[in-house]
């Protein structure tokens, strides 16, 4: 039986194209049919590398009896949350309102008018262990729809009204908020294992980026220690894939030993940034190694041939979570030879009993992470693993996630001096402009030569972030110009003049029952946080008051939420720190003897670096390239060597 997903391009939707459930993609046709047949809608939201989405698909959506019940009583709609973050945001808010928590797969029941009257996440096929089963839930809601529909519709309208209430935001972005956040991080820091709080632990690299920057500006060594402990522990644990490179999504335990095995592009981009910053602050080569092994993994396994980067790799292989990543001592011995294999097993904690369901996650929690004598063995085991099991890759290209990766590669180029990272960043940027830009705006995604929906705030914010990173790496004015143009486009499309802040979707997008303004920095920085950072940075780079003025308004808007839970706003905190305690502003007056890329490599990555020709106000000193450095309200005498003042 073919459902209505057969012609979609989303890997997640295509995974369900063969289900006996009569799935529709999100769109007018599904809701028109719901109205005509007087049926409620079952909305299922997930993504292609989601473990529990796979479980629910195997247990329920491939079950013919359950599918028959779904098809008979409901109109069924599938959504890829990565292609439609707007739909996901609206109905995840509903899920959290109904249950107090969220996650994927999201299972939401709607009226034909798209209003939610019940929601949850994963449901087993039949009730067990105190969990209601999907079979029983469908029967209950069907009866309710037939016999007590007014209460369901009333519930839906109350939910929408509740979620539509806009909080009165009267925040003020005071510097004291930074200190309050720092105290929050220090109190929740896990002194023994790194990270914050207990299990599960997410990397949240933007928190570490803020702590590293705060340490630099305020001389707070404790913040540096917190970031270093966390970065070292994440790299040593099983969260990092020691065989193939790259980080998994989060740790299910407090030690960072046992990951949830899927790998997301955005995590690896942000972690590359964090390790580069730690390397810049400490000079410790372990951090540069971690960044390079992460980026090399992305270039090797996540790069599209024509440019751009794929979205994610699955946690499951052959229906088992983590199977691709696990080893036994015998496998290692067969691959490396017994003598070298036993040495390798000791170093990477691969034991007969294992540390995950009878097998072993390679890790360095008990070993020296700087020991490079095992590199040859890692290469051999990587080749062996690649041939052992298949691993699903979600090969759609997302604008927002690619923007973060471009910025990370630019930062790694500045940390390592290796041009391959800059070349990859430029190639990805070129691909996005050629394939996801239609002349008037970005699309959210690209796959099978087709663009997805019109882009959202996060897409524009991340691409501004990317353009400013490219400008910082090569000092080509065209990147700065593009960054300004995209920033202005974001303001035009998403800024709300009256209440402040940026909405997730704008006039070019489909109108939904709610219009979210996402501010919280979860696994990824919110579009509002990234825009705050970008506006601050553009004000510093261009000196234009319009950016500084809008940055101030955006910071005040964000502060209202951050005041209640400061540690949930890491990227906003970084923007606020840059605004209240700016990084050095370096104006380079060129004499012609220094190429721009060399200048970028020599300057601190956080410096607001601009290039000028000699003028009466900024002449050359000694006829050589000259640096004019300002810090806060103090400008230093011009120098020919940047190291003289920084």
TILO-705949 format. One record per residue (C-alpha): x, y, z negated. Coordinates in Angstrom, 1 decimal. Example, Ala and Ser with C-alpha at 12.3 -4.5 7.8 and 13.67 -1.06 7.14 Angstrom:
<rs>
(r (12.3, -4.5, -7.8))
(r (13.7, -1.1, -7.1))
</rs>
This chain:
<rs>
(r (0.0, 0.0, 0.0))
(r (1.5, 3.3, 1.1))
(r (0.7, 6.3, -1.2))
(r (1.2, 10.0, -0.3))
(r (4.9, 10.3, -1.2))
(r (6.1, 8.5, 1.9))
(r (7.2, 11.7, 3.7))
(r (8.7, 13.5, 0.7))
(r (12.4, 14.3, 0.4))
(r (12.8, 14.2, -3.4))
(r (14.7, 11.0, -4.4))
(r (12.4, 10.8, -7.5))
(r (9.2, 11.0, -5.5))
(r (10.6, 8.5, -3.0))
(r (11.4, 6.1, -5.9))
(r (7.6, 6.0, -6.4))
(r (6.5, 5.9, -2.7))
(r (6.0, 2.1, -2.9))
(r (4.1, 2.1, -6.1))
(r (0.5, 0.7, -6.0))
(r (-0.5, 4.0, -7.7))
(r (-2.0, 6.3, -5.1))
(r (0.4, 9.2, -5.9))
(r (0.1, 12.6, -4.4))
(r (2.8, 15.3, -4.5))
(r (1.9, 18.5, -6.3))
(r (-0.2, 20.5, -3.9))
(r (-3.7, 21.6, -2.7))
(r (-4.7, 18.2, -1.3))
(r (-4.6, 16.4, -4.7))
(r (-6.6, 19.1, -6.5))
(r (-9.1, 19.4, -3.7))
(r (-9.7, 15.7, -3.9))
(r (-10.0, 15.9, -7.7))
(r (-12.8, 18.5, -7.3))
(r (-14.6, 16.6, -4.6))
(r (-14.6, 13.3, -6.5))
(r (-15.1, 15.0, -9.9))
(r (-12.1, 13.3, -11.4))
(r (-9.4, 14.5, -13.8))
(r (-5.7, 14.5, -12.7))
(r (-3.0, 12.4, -14.1))
(r (0.3, 14.4, -13.8))
(r (3.5, 12.5, -14.2))
(r (6.8, 14.6, -14.3))
(r (10.3, 13.2, -14.3))
(r (13.5, 13.0, -12.3))
(r (15.3, 10.3, -10.5))
(r (18.1, 9.6, -13.0))
(r (15.8, 9.5, -16.0))
(r (16.0, 6.2, -17.9))
(r (12.6, 6.3, -19.5))
(r (11.0, 7.3, -16.2))
(r (12.4, 4.1, -14.8))
(r (11.0, 2.1, -17.7))
(r (7.5, 3.6, -17.4))
(r (7.6, 3.0, -13.6))
(r (8.6, -0.7, -14.0))
(r (6.1, -1.3, -16.8))
(r (3.1, 0.7, -15.6))
(r (3.3, 2.2, -12.2))
(r (4.3, -1.0, -10.5))
(r (1.6, -3.0, -12.4))
(r (-1.3, -3.5, -10.0))
(r (-4.0, -3.7, -12.7))
(r (-2.8, -0.4, -14.3))
(r (-2.5, 1.2, -10.9))
(r (-6.1, 0.1, -10.1))
(r (-7.3, 1.8, -13.3))
(r (-5.4, 5.0, -12.5))
(r (-6.6, 5.1, -8.9))
(r (-10.2, 4.4, -9.8))
(r (-10.5, 7.0, -12.5))
(r (-7.9, 9.7, -11.8))
(r (-6.1, 11.6, -9.1))
(r (-2.4, 10.9, -9.6))
(r (0.3, 13.5, -9.0))
(r (4.0, 13.0, -9.2))
(r (6.4, 16.0, -9.7))
(r (10.2, 16.1, -9.6))
(r (11.0, 18.5, -12.4))
(r (14.3, 19.5, -10.7))
(r (12.5, 20.6, -7.6))
(r (9.6, 22.3, -9.4))
(r (11.0, 23.7, -12.6))
(r (7.9, 26.0, -12.7))
(r (5.4, 23.2, -12.9))
(r (7.6, 21.4, -15.4))
(r (8.0, 24.5, -17.6))
(r (4.2, 25.1, -17.7))
(r (3.2, 21.5, -18.5))
(r (6.1, 20.8, -20.8))
(r (4.9, 23.7, -22.9))
(r (1.5, 22.0, -22.9))
(r (3.1, 18.7, -23.9))
(r (4.9, 20.4, -26.8))
(r (1.6, 22.1, -27.9))
(r (-0.2, 18.7, -28.0))
(r (2.6, 16.6, -29.5))
(r (5.1, 18.9, -31.2))
(r (7.9, 17.6, -29.0))
(r (8.6, 17.0, -25.3))
(r (10.7, 15.0, -22.9))
(r (10.5, 13.0, -19.7))
(r (8.6, 11.3, -18.3))
(r (5.9, 13.9, -19.2))
(r (2.4, 12.5, -18.9))
(r (-0.3, 15.2, -18.7))
(r (-4.0, 15.0, -18.0))
(r (-5.6, 18.0, -16.3))
(r (-9.0, 19.2, -15.2))
(r (-9.4, 19.7, -11.4))
(r (-8.7, 23.4, -12.3))
(r (-5.2, 22.4, -13.4))
(r (-5.8, 23.0, -17.1))
(r (-4.3, 20.4, -19.5))
(r (-6.6, 18.6, -21.9))
(r (-4.2, 15.9, -23.2))
(r (-0.4, 15.3, -22.9))
(r (2.4, 13.0, -24.1))
(r (5.6, 11.6, -22.8))
(r (6.4, 7.9, -22.4))
(r (3.5, 5.4, -23.0))
(r (4.0, 1.6, -23.0))
(r (1.6, -0.3, -20.7))
(r (-0.3, -1.6, -23.7))
(r (-0.5, -0.5, -27.3))
(r (2.3, -1.8, -29.5))
(r (4.3, -0.9, -32.6))
(r (2.0, 1.9, -33.5))
(r (2.2, 3.5, -30.0))
(r (-0.9, 3.9, -27.9))
(r (-0.7, 2.1, -24.6))
(r (-1.4, 3.7, -21.2))
(r (-4.1, 1.1, -20.5))
(r (-6.0, 2.0, -23.6))
(r (-5.4, 5.7, -23.2))
(r (-6.8, 5.7, -19.7))
(r (-9.9, 3.9, -20.8))
(r (-10.4, 6.3, -23.7))
(r (-9.9, 9.4, -21.6))
(r (-12.2, 8.1, -18.8))
(r (-15.0, 7.5, -21.3))
(r (-14.4, 10.9, -22.8))
(r (-14.5, 12.5, -19.3))
(r (-17.8, 10.8, -18.6))
(r (-19.6, 11.2, -21.9))
(r (-18.0, 14.2, -23.7))
(r (-16.5, 16.3, -20.9))
(r (-17.3, 19.7, -22.5))
(r (-15.0, 19.0, -25.4))
(r (-12.2, 18.1, -23.0))
(r (-12.7, 21.2, -21.0))
(r (-12.9, 23.3, -24.1))
(r (-9.7, 21.8, -25.4))
(r (-8.0, 22.6, -22.1))
(r (-9.1, 26.2, -22.1))
(r (-8.0, 26.7, -25.7))
(r (-4.6, 25.2, -24.8))
(r (-4.2, 27.6, -21.9))
(r (-5.3, 30.5, -24.0))
(r (-2.8, 29.6, -26.7))
(r (0.0, 29.2, -24.3))
(r (-0.9, 32.5, -22.5))
(r (-0.5, 34.5, -25.6))
(r (2.6, 36.6, -25.0))
(r (4.6, 37.3, -28.1))
(r (5.2, 41.0, -28.9))
(r (8.9, 41.4, -28.5))
(r (10.4, 44.3, -30.3))
(r (14.0, 43.1, -30.7))
(r (17.1, 45.2, -30.9))
(r (20.3, 43.7, -29.7))
(r (22.5, 44.7, -32.7))
(r (26.0, 43.4, -33.2))
(r (25.0, 41.9, -36.5))
(r (23.1, 39.2, -34.6))
(r (26.5, 37.8, -33.5))
(r (27.7, 37.4, -37.0))
(r (24.4, 35.7, -38.0))
(r (24.8, 33.3, -35.1))
(r (28.4, 32.5, -36.0))
(r (27.3, 31.7, -39.6))
(r (24.7, 29.4, -38.2))
(r (27.2, 27.5, -36.1))
(r (29.6, 27.2, -39.0))
(r (26.8, 25.8, -41.3))
(r (25.6, 23.2, -38.7))
(r (29.1, 22.2, -37.6))
(r (29.9, 18.5, -38.1))
(r (33.4, 18.7, -39.7))
(r (34.1, 15.0, -39.3))
(r (32.9, 14.4, -35.8))
(r (32.6, 17.8, -34.1))
(r (29.4, 19.1, -32.5))
(r (26.5, 20.5, -34.4))
(r (23.9, 18.7, -36.6))
(r (23.3, 15.0, -36.3))
(r (22.5, 12.5, -33.6))
(r (21.6, 12.9, -30.8))
(r (24.3, 15.4, -29.8))
(r (24.2, 17.4, -26.7))
(r (27.3, 19.1, -25.3))
(r (25.7, 22.6, -25.0))
(r (29.0, 24.0, -23.7))
(r (27.6, 27.6, -23.6))
(r (27.7, 27.5, -27.4))
(r (31.4, 26.7, -27.2))
(r (32.0, 29.4, -24.6))
(r (30.6, 31.9, -27.1))
(r (32.6, 30.6, -30.0))
(r (35.8, 30.7, -28.0))
(r (35.1, 34.3, -26.8))
(r (34.2, 35.4, -30.4))
(r (37.4, 33.9, -31.7))
(r (39.4, 35.9, -29.1))
(r (37.7, 39.2, -29.7))
(r (37.3, 39.0, -33.5))
(r (40.3, 36.8, -34.4))
(r (38.1, 34.2, -36.1))
(r (40.3, 31.1, -36.2))
(r (37.5, 29.0, -37.7))
(r (35.4, 29.5, -34.5))
(r (38.3, 28.4, -32.4))
(r (38.7, 25.3, -34.7))
(r (35.0, 24.4, -34.3))
(r (35.2, 24.6, -30.5))
(r (38.5, 22.7, -30.3))
(r (37.3, 19.9, -32.6))
(r (34.1, 19.5, -30.6))
(r (35.9, 19.6, -27.2))
(r (38.5, 17.0, -28.3))
(r (36.0, 14.7, -29.9))
(r (33.7, 14.8, -26.8))
(r (36.7, 14.0, -24.5))
(r (38.0, 11.2, -26.8))
(r (34.5, 9.6, -27.2))
(r (32.4, 7.6, -24.8))
(r (30.6, 10.7, -23.7))
(r (33.5, 11.2, -21.3))
(r (33.9, 8.5, -18.6))
(r (37.5, 7.6, -19.1))
(r (37.6, 5.3, -16.1))
(r (36.0, 7.6, -13.5))
(r (36.0, 11.1, -15.1))
(r (33.1, 13.3, -15.9))
(r (30.7, 13.6, -18.8))
(r (27.4, 11.9, -19.5))
(r (24.3, 13.8, -20.6))
(r (24.4, 13.5, -24.4))
(r (25.6, 11.2, -27.2))
(r (23.1, 9.0, -29.0))
(r (25.3, 8.9, -32.1))
(r (27.1, 11.5, -34.2))
(r (30.6, 10.4, -33.1))
(r (30.1, 11.0, -29.3))
(r (30.9, 7.3, -28.8))
(r (27.6, 6.1, -27.3))
(r (26.2, 8.2, -24.5))
(r (23.0, 8.4, -22.6))
(r (24.8, 7.3, -19.5))
(r (23.3, 9.6, -16.8))
(r (25.6, 12.3, -15.5))
(r (24.2, 15.7, -14.5))
(r (26.0, 18.2, -12.3))
(r (25.2, 21.1, -14.7))
(r (26.7, 19.5, -17.7))
(r (29.9, 18.8, -15.8))
(r (30.0, 22.4, -14.5))
(r (29.6, 24.0, -17.9))
(r (32.0, 21.6, -19.6))
(r (34.6, 22.4, -17.0))
(r (34.2, 26.0, -17.9))
(r (34.5, 25.4, -21.6))
(r (37.6, 23.2, -21.3))
(r (39.2, 25.9, -19.1))
(r (38.5, 28.6, -21.6))
(r (40.0, 26.4, -24.4))
(r (43.1, 25.9, -22.3))
(r (43.4, 29.6, -21.6))
(r (43.2, 30.3, -25.4))
(r (45.5, 27.6, -26.6))
(r (47.7, 26.4, -23.8))
(r (47.0, 22.8, -24.8))
(r (47.3, 20.7, -21.6))
(r (44.7, 18.2, -22.9))
(r (42.0, 20.8, -22.2))
(r (43.2, 21.4, -18.7))
(r (43.4, 17.6, -18.1))
(r (39.8, 17.2, -19.3))
(r (38.6, 20.0, -16.9))
(r (40.5, 18.6, -14.0))
(r (39.4, 15.0, -14.5))
(r (35.8, 16.3, -14.7))
(r (36.0, 18.5, -11.6))
(r (37.9, 15.7, -9.7))
(r (35.0, 13.3, -10.5))
(r (32.5, 15.8, -9.1))
(r (34.6, 16.4, -6.0))
(r (35.0, 12.6, -5.5))
(r (31.5, 11.3, -6.3))
(r (29.1, 14.3, -6.2))
(r (30.3, 16.3, -3.2))
(r (28.2, 16.4, 0.0))
(r (30.3, 16.0, 3.2))
(r (29.2, 19.3, 4.5))
(r (29.6, 21.2, 1.2))
(r (27.6, 21.5, -1.9))
(r (27.1, 19.1, -4.7))
(r (24.6, 16.4, -5.5))
(r (22.4, 16.6, -8.6))
(r (23.0, 13.5, -10.8))
(r (24.0, 9.9, -11.2))
(r (21.8, 7.4, -12.8))
(r (22.1, 5.8, -16.3))
(r (20.8, 2.5, -15.1))
(r (22.3, -0.2, -12.8))
(r (20.2, -3.3, -11.9))
(r (17.6, -2.2, -14.4))
(r (20.0, -2.0, -17.4))
(r (21.1, 1.2, -19.0))
(r (24.9, 1.8, -18.9))
(r (25.7, -1.5, -17.2))
(r (27.9, 0.2, -14.6))
(r (30.1, 1.7, -17.3))
(r (30.7, -1.3, -19.7))
(r (33.6, -3.6, -19.8))
(r (34.7, -6.9, -21.4))
(r (38.4, -7.6, -22.3))
(r (38.3, -10.5, -19.8))
(r (37.4, -8.1, -16.9))
(r (40.2, -5.8, -17.8))
(r (42.7, -8.6, -18.1))
(r (41.7, -10.1, -14.7))
(r (42.1, -6.7, -13.0))
(r (45.3, -5.5, -14.7))
(r (47.0, -8.7, -15.6))
(r (47.0, -10.1, -19.2))
(r (49.9, -8.2, -20.6))
(r (48.9, -4.8, -19.3))
(r (45.2, -5.6, -19.8))
(r (45.7, -6.3, -23.5))
(r (47.6, -3.1, -24.0))
(r (44.8, -1.2, -22.1))
(r (42.1, -2.9, -24.2))
(r (43.8, -1.9, -27.4))
(r (44.2, 1.7, -26.3))
(r (40.6, 2.1, -25.0))
(r (38.8, 0.1, -27.7))
(r (37.6, -2.7, -25.4))
(r (37.0, -5.7, -27.8))
(r (35.4, -9.1, -27.7))
(r (32.5, -8.0, -29.9))
(r (32.0, -4.7, -28.0))
(r (30.6, -1.4, -29.2))
(r (27.4, -1.4, -27.1))
(r (25.1, -4.4, -26.7))
(r (28.0, -6.9, -26.7))
(r (30.2, -5.0, -24.3))
(r (32.5, -2.0, -24.6))
(r (32.3, 1.6, -23.8))
(r (36.0, 2.7, -23.2))
(r (36.9, 5.5, -25.6))
(r (39.9, 7.1, -27.3))
(r (38.5, 7.8, -30.7))
(r (41.3, 5.7, -32.3))
(r (44.0, 6.5, -29.8))
(r (46.2, 9.3, -28.5))
(r (44.2, 11.1, -25.8))
(r (47.4, 12.7, -24.4))
(r (49.0, 9.4, -23.5))
(r (49.2, 9.3, -19.7))
(r (50.9, 5.9, -19.4))
(r (47.5, 4.3, -18.6))
(r (46.8, 6.3, -15.4))
(r (47.6, 3.4, -13.1))
(r (45.3, 1.1, -14.9))
(r (42.5, 3.6, -14.9))
(r (42.8, 3.9, -11.1))
(r (42.7, 0.1, -10.7))
(r (39.7, -0.3, -13.0))
(r (37.9, 2.6, -11.2))
(r (38.3, 0.8, -7.9))
(r (37.1, -2.5, -9.5))
(r (34.1, -0.8, -11.1))
(r (33.1, 0.9, -7.8))
(r (32.9, -2.5, -6.1))
(r (31.2, -4.3, -9.0))
(r (27.8, -2.6, -9.3))
(r (25.8, 0.0, -7.4))
(r (25.0, 3.4, -9.0))
(r (22.1, 5.5, -7.8))
(r (23.0, 9.1, -6.9))
(r (20.3, 11.8, -6.7))
(r (21.6, 13.5, -3.6))
(r (19.5, 16.6, -3.4))
(r (21.4, 19.8, -3.6))
(r (20.0, 22.3, -6.2))
(r (20.9, 26.0, -5.9))
(r (21.1, 26.7, -9.6))
(r (23.2, 23.8, -10.5))
(r (25.5, 24.4, -7.5))
(r (26.0, 28.0, -8.6))
(r (27.2, 26.8, -12.0))
(r (29.6, 24.3, -10.4))
(r (31.0, 27.0, -8.0))
(r (31.7, 29.2, -11.0))
(r (33.4, 26.3, -12.9))
(r (35.7, 25.5, -9.9))
(r (36.7, 29.1, -9.6))
(r (37.6, 29.1, -13.3))
(r (39.6, 25.9, -13.0))
(r (41.4, 27.3, -10.0))
(r (42.5, 30.2, -12.2))
(r (43.5, 27.8, -15.0))
(r (45.4, 25.4, -12.8))
(r (46.5, 27.3, -9.8))
(r (45.4, 24.4, -7.6))
(r (43.8, 25.7, -4.4))
(r (41.7, 22.6, -3.8))
(r (39.3, 23.8, -6.5))
(r (38.9, 27.3, -4.9))
(r (38.4, 25.7, -1.5))
(r (35.7, 23.5, -2.8))
(r (34.0, 26.4, -4.5))
(r (34.1, 28.5, -1.3))
(r (32.8, 25.5, 0.8))
(r (29.9, 25.0, -1.6))
(r (29.0, 28.7, -1.5))
(r (29.1, 28.7, 2.3))
(r (26.9, 25.7, 2.4))
(r (24.3, 27.3, 0.2))
(r (24.2, 30.5, 2.2))
(r (23.9, 28.5, 5.4))
(r (21.3, 26.0, 4.3))
(r (19.3, 27.2, 1.3))
(r (19.1, 31.0, 2.2))
(r (16.4, 31.8, 4.8))
(r (17.3, 35.4, 5.3))
(r (15.0, 36.6, 2.6))
(r (15.6, 34.4, -0.4))
(r (17.0, 31.1, -1.7))
(r (15.2, 27.8, -1.8))
(r (15.4, 25.7, -5.0))
(r (16.7, 22.6, -3.2))
(r (17.9, 21.0, 0.0))
(r (17.7, 17.4, 1.1))
(r (17.3, 15.6, 4.4))
(r (17.8, 18.9, 6.3))
(r (14.8, 20.4, 4.5))
(r (14.6, 23.3, 2.1))
(r (12.4, 22.9, -1.0))
(r (10.2, 25.5, -2.6))
(r (11.1, 29.2, -2.8))
(r (13.8, 29.7, -5.4))
(r (13.2, 30.6, -9.0))
(r (14.9, 32.9, -11.5))
(r (17.5, 30.3, -12.4))
(r (18.5, 30.0, -8.8))
(r (19.2, 33.7, -8.4))
(r (20.9, 34.0, -11.8))
(r (23.2, 31.1, -11.2))
(r (24.1, 32.4, -7.8))
(r (25.0, 35.8, -9.2))
(r (27.1, 34.0, -11.7))
(r (28.8, 32.1, -8.8))
(r (29.4, 35.3, -6.7))
(r (31.1, 37.1, -9.7))
(r (33.3, 34.0, -10.3))
(r (34.3, 33.9, -6.7))
(r (35.1, 37.6, -6.8))
(r (37.2, 37.1, -10.0))
(r (39.1, 34.3, -8.3))
(r (40.0, 36.1, -5.0))
(r (39.1, 39.8, -5.5))
(r (37.3, 40.0, -2.2))
(r (34.7, 42.8, -2.4))
(r (32.2, 40.8, -0.2))
(r (31.6, 38.5, -3.2))
(r (30.9, 41.4, -5.5))
(r (28.6, 43.0, -2.9))
(r (26.7, 39.7, -2.6))
(r (26.5, 39.5, -6.4))
(r (25.0, 42.9, -6.6))
(r (22.5, 42.2, -3.8))
(r (21.3, 39.0, -5.4))
(r (21.0, 40.7, -8.8))
(r (18.8, 43.4, -7.2))
(r (16.8, 40.7, -5.5))
(r (16.3, 38.9, -8.9))
(r (15.1, 42.2, -10.4))
(r (12.7, 42.8, -7.5))
(r (11.3, 39.3, -7.6))
(r (11.2, 38.4, -11.3))
(r (11.6, 41.5, -13.6))
(r (8.6, 42.6, -15.6))
(r (8.8, 46.4, -16.1))
(r (6.2, 46.7, -18.8))
(r (7.2, 44.0, -21.3))
(r (10.8, 43.4, -20.1))
(r (12.5, 40.2, -19.3))
(r (12.4, 38.0, -16.2))
(r (9.7, 35.6, -15.3))
(r (10.6, 32.1, -14.2))
(r (8.7, 32.5, -10.9))
(r (7.9, 35.6, -8.8))
(r (5.7, 36.9, -6.1))
(r (7.1, 34.5, -3.5))
(r (6.2, 31.4, -5.5))
(r (3.0, 29.5, -6.1))
(r (0.8, 31.0, -8.9))
(r (0.3, 28.6, -11.8))
(r (-2.0, 28.7, -14.8))
(r (0.9, 30.3, -16.8))
(r (3.8, 32.5, -16.0))
(r (6.7, 31.5, -18.3))
(r (9.6, 33.7, -19.4))
(r (12.2, 31.2, -20.5))
(r (14.8, 32.6, -22.9))
(r (16.0, 29.6, -25.0))
(r (19.4, 28.1, -23.9))
(r (18.8, 24.4, -23.9))
(r (21.0, 21.9, -22.0))
(r (21.5, 24.7, -19.5))
(r (21.5, 28.5, -20.1))
(r (18.2, 30.1, -19.4))
(r (17.8, 32.3, -16.3))
(r (17.2, 35.2, -18.7))
(r (20.5, 34.6, -20.5))
(r (22.4, 34.3, -17.3))
(r (20.9, 37.6, -16.0))
(r (21.8, 39.3, -19.3))
(r (25.4, 38.2, -18.8))
(r (25.4, 39.2, -15.1))
(r (24.0, 42.7, -15.7))
(r (26.6, 43.3, -18.4))
(r (29.4, 42.1, -16.1))
(r (28.2, 44.1, -13.1))
(r (28.0, 47.2, -15.3))
(r (31.7, 46.7, -16.3))
(r (32.9, 45.8, -12.8))
(r (31.1, 48.6, -10.9))
(r (30.8, 51.3, -13.5))
(r (27.2, 51.9, -12.3))
(r (24.8, 53.1, -15.0))
(r (21.8, 51.2, -13.5))
(r (23.3, 47.9, -14.5))
(r (24.3, 49.0, -17.9))
(r (20.9, 50.5, -18.6))
(r (19.1, 47.3, -17.4))
(r (21.5, 45.1, -19.4))
(r (20.6, 47.0, -22.5))
(r (16.9, 46.5, -22.0))
(r (17.4, 42.8, -21.2))
(r (19.6, 42.3, -24.3))
(r (16.9, 43.9, -26.4))
(r (14.2, 41.7, -24.8))
(r (16.3, 38.6, -25.6))
(r (17.1, 39.6, -29.1))
(r (13.5, 39.2, -30.3))
(r (13.7, 35.5, -29.8))
(r (17.3, 35.1, -30.7))
(r (16.7, 36.8, -34.1))
(r (14.6, 33.8, -35.2))
(r (17.1, 31.1, -34.0))
(r (20.4, 32.7, -33.0))
(r (22.3, 29.4, -32.3))
(r (19.8, 28.5, -29.6))
(r (20.9, 31.4, -27.5))
(r (24.6, 30.8, -26.8))
(r (24.8, 32.4, -23.3))
(r (22.8, 35.4, -24.5))
(r (25.3, 35.7, -27.4))
(r (28.1, 35.7, -24.9))
(r (26.5, 38.5, -23.0))
(r (25.8, 40.5, -26.2))
(r (29.5, 40.0, -27.2))
(r (30.7, 41.3, -23.8))
(r (28.3, 44.3, -24.2))
(r (29.3, 45.3, -27.7))
(r (32.9, 44.3, -27.6))
(r (33.9, 44.4, -23.9))
(r (36.8, 42.4, -22.5))
(r (39.7, 44.4, -21.0))
(r (38.8, 46.4, -17.9))
(r (41.8, 46.2, -15.5))
(r (42.0, 48.4, -12.4))
(r (44.7, 47.2, -10.0))
(r (46.1, 49.8, -7.6))
(r (47.7, 47.9, -4.7))
(r (51.0, 48.7, -3.2))
(r (50.8, 45.9, -0.7))
(r (53.4, 43.5, -2.1))
(r (51.0, 41.4, -4.2))
(r (48.3, 39.2, -2.6))
(r (44.9, 39.5, -4.3))
(r (44.7, 35.8, -5.2))
(r (48.1, 36.1, -7.0))
(r (46.7, 39.1, -8.9))
(r (43.7, 37.1, -10.0))
(r (45.8, 34.2, -11.2))
(r (47.9, 36.6, -13.3))
(r (45.0, 38.4, -15.0))
(r (43.0, 37.0, -18.0))
(r (39.9, 35.2, -16.7))
(r (37.6, 37.3, -18.9))
(r (39.0, 40.6, -17.8))
(r (36.8, 42.8, -15.6))
(r (39.2, 43.1, -12.7))
(r (38.8, 45.6, -9.9))
(r (41.1, 46.5, -7.0))
(r (41.6, 50.0, -5.7))
(r (43.9, 51.8, -3.2))
(r (46.2, 54.5, -4.5))
(r (44.5, 57.8, -5.2))
(r (45.3, 61.1, -6.8))
(r (43.6, 59.9, -10.0))
(r (45.2, 56.5, -9.9))
(r (48.6, 56.7, -8.3))
(r (51.2, 54.0, -8.0))
(r (53.9, 53.8, -10.7))
(r (57.4, 53.4, -9.3))
(r (55.9, 52.7, -5.9))
(r (54.7, 49.2, -7.0))
(r (51.4, 47.6, -7.7))
(r (50.1, 49.3, -10.9))
(r (47.7, 48.2, -13.6))
(r (45.4, 50.6, -15.4))
(r (43.9, 48.8, -18.5))
(r (41.1, 50.0, -20.7))
(r (39.9, 48.3, -23.8))
(r (36.7, 49.7, -25.3))
(r (37.1, 53.5, -25.4))
(r (40.9, 53.3, -25.2))
(r (42.8, 53.5, -21.9))
(r (46.5, 52.5, -21.9))
(r (49.3, 54.1, -19.9))
(r (49.7, 52.5, -16.4))
(r (52.2, 49.6, -16.1))
(r (53.7, 47.5, -13.4))
(r (53.5, 44.2, -15.4))
(r (50.2, 43.2, -16.9))
(r (52.0, 41.3, -19.6))
(r (53.2, 44.5, -21.0))
(r (49.7, 45.4, -22.3))
(r (47.9, 42.1, -22.6))
</rs>
